[in-house]
């Protein structure tokens, strides 16, 4: 009995292998929300538009419309969209200027633009659904006349900053007409018809 006890005491003890700490479970990576709404104020400033698109009402309306995020080109304005009121999973980003806006417009599923003719026709030429936001602070607002005339022709929706959330909701039930872009003559004829301008032709 004593020998057995001695043998047991003299056996080499098994080495204890320290347990490795299990890696903490990683949070699942969420795919970044697509910024499929492009907002532009052009080369000027239009803080009222930037504030309107950054409002809880507009962001909620865009989210409900199936959009995943916005990119806002805010130009010279003092207001920079923050996205603080954005619903979960809705991305908001912005920049002042780029050499060209076509890439962002082409990637967008919806364009929200100021009423400058250059931005309007660039978006229409790319066959993008378009909401034009008129700057009511401008005097002799021919831009408003252009936007309203093109809306009457069914090419876009025209609104004010205050009416932007309602315009986003209204877009769901509207089928906009494709703009007859391409050749300059077709563009000129469409513009003349939209503005109610009688086209003079040489006899």
Helices and strands as residue ranges (DSSP letters): H 2-10, E 37-40, H 47-53, H 56-64, E 69-73, E 91-95, H 102-107, E 110-114, H 117-125, E 129-134, H 142-152, E 157-160, H 164-171, H 184-194
